Amino acid sequence: MLVWLAFRKKDSTKYSPANYGSIFYHEDDYRQVEIVPFENFNALIKQAENIEEFAEKNFDGIGYSDIMVREENELKLKDRGIPVTELEEVLLNLSLPRKTLVTTGISPGEMVSKNTLGYGENWNGLFFQFESDIVSSIWIAGTIPTGKDKVTDTLNVLGRKWNLLLMDWNSCKLIDLKDKEQIVTYLSFEDYGE
C-alpha cells in the first residue's frame, strides 16, 4: 500500500516503475568506452598508440602474453563538476529506462556498483558514476539500445555542453563529441539500428 501511495505523488515520472529495477554490465566493460574531458586528447592519442604497439608485441596467435594497465586521465571527468541532475536531463533524450540498481561482475556472481545509474538494458547501455551529486565517470557497455539518431544527438549534446571526447579502448578510436559527423562515422561501425 505504501508503494502505491508513492506512485500517486504529483511528479508521477519521478516515481514511475520504469525508474526502478536493475541493470547489469559485465565488469570487463567498465570504462572501456568512456567519455572524458577534451583536455586529455593528446595523452589519449599517445596512450592508444602505446596500447596498439604493446598488443602487436604481445599477441601470440591465440591470446596475449602480457597485460597493460591504462594510465588515468590527467583531467578527470569529476573535475568538470557536472551535476547528476544536468546529465540526466540530457540523457532523457535517449528514451530509455533509468535504472537505479546497477550490478556488475561476472554473471552469476554480480555485485552492486555503488553510486552508479544506468540507462538501457542488461549488458547494453550508458552508465555513470557519481560522488556527492557530481558525475565522476560515464561509459557505454555494449551498445545503447535505442535508435542511432538518438544516440548521435545525445552524445553530441554531451560533447558540446561539457567539451567531451569518447575514447573507445576496444578499438583505440577517439571521437570528438562536439563533431556530429565523427559520431555518425563511429556509430556506423557499431551495432546500432536506425
N, C-alpha and C positions, 0 to 999 in steps of 0.2 A: 504494500500500500504506500509506503514512503517513497519508493521509486516512482510509482505512478504519479504522486503529487509533484515530484521534481520535474516530470515531463510537462506539467501544466504551467510552469513558470512563464513569464511574459516573453522572454527570449527563447523560443522553443528550439531554435537551431543550436543553441549552446548545449541543450540537454538532449539533443537528438540521439537515438540509439546508434546512428552511424558515427557519432563522435566517440564511441566507446568500442571496446573489443581489442583484439590483439593483432599484431603483425610480426612476422619473423623475417630476419635477414641472416644469411649464413655469415659466420664470423670472418670468412675469407673476403667478403665483400666490403668490410668496414673500411671506408675512405679509399677504396681502390679507384673510384670515380668520384673525385672530391671537388668541391667548389671553394676557391681560395682567393685571397686578395691579389689584385693585378701586380702589385709591387714585387711579388715573388717571381715574375715572368722569367728573368734571366737565370735565376737559380734553378727554376724548374726545367728549363731547356737543358742546362748543363747536367742536371741530375738524370734526366731522361736519356741523354746521350751516354752517360756512365752506366746506366742500367742496361741499355741495349748492348753495349760493349761487354759488360760483365756476363750477360745472358749468352752471347755468342761464345765466349771463352769457356763457360761452364756447362754448356749443353752437351750431354754425352750420347745423344741419339734417342734416348728414352725419357730422360728427365734431367734435372740439374744436379751437379755435383757439389754445389755450394749455395749459400743464400746471401742476399744482400739486404741490409736494412736501410730503408729510405731515411734521409735526413728530415728533420722537422722544418717547416717553413719559417723563415725569419720573421715575417709579419703574419701573425696568426689571425684567423677569422674573428676570434673574440675581440681583437684589437679594433675592429670596425665598430663595435658597440651596437650591433644590430639587435633591436628589441624583438623578442619572440613574437609579440603581437603584430609588429610590422611585417615580419617574414610570413606569418600565417595569412595576413591579408593578401599577399602576393600569391601564396600557394592555393588560395581559394579558386583561382583560375583553372587549376588542374581538374576540378570537379571530381575529386577522389575522396574516399572516406578517410577521415582523420583518425588515426589510431593512437590511443594514449598509453597502451600497454605494448611495449616493444620488447621482443625477445630475440636473442642471438645465440650462437654456439653452433653445434652440430646436432641436427635432428635425428634421433631423440637426444635429449640432454641439454635442452635450452636453459638459458638463464635470463633474467630481466636485464635489459640495457637501461640503466638508470638515467634520468633526465634526458630522455630521448622521445621524440614523437615521429610518427611515420605517416606518409600519405601513399596509399596504394593497397597492395595485397601481399600475402606471404611470398617471399623471395624477390619481389619486384616493387620498387617504389622509391620515393625520395624521403630521406631520413635526415633529422638534425638533432644535435645535442645542444644543451644549454646549461649555463651556470648563472644563477641569480637573475633569471629572465633575460639574459643576453646570449645570443647564439654563439656557440663555440666551434661547431663544425656542421657541414652539410655534405651529404654524399648520396649517390644513387646506387642502388643494388639492383642488378638485373636491368630491366627497362622500366620506365614509368608507364604503368598500364592505362594510358589514355591516348588520344589522338596526337599525331606528330605536330600538328599546328598548335595545340595547347601547350605541349612540352616546349616547342620552339619559343612561343610568346612568353611563357613563364620564365624560362632560362634567360631570355633577352631582357626582361624587366629586372631580374636579379642582377644581371651584369651592368645595366645602365644605372640602376638605383644605387648600387654599392661598389661599382668598379671591380667586378669579379671575373675570374677565369674558371674554366672547367679543366681539370687535369685528369685524364684517363690513364692511369698507370698500367692498365692491362694492355693497351695499345701504344702507350707513350705519346698520345695525342694531347696537344694543348690547344684549347679553344678560348678565344676572347669572347665572352658572353655579351659584350656590347655590340658585336658584329653578328647580325642575324644570319647573314649568308654562311658564316663559319659554322653556326649552329645547324643550319639546314644541311650543309655538306656532311658534318659529323653524324647527324641522325640518319642520313641516308645509308650509312654503313652499319647502323644498329638495327635491331629488330623492332621497328616502330611501325604501327599501322597508320592508315590515313585518317 
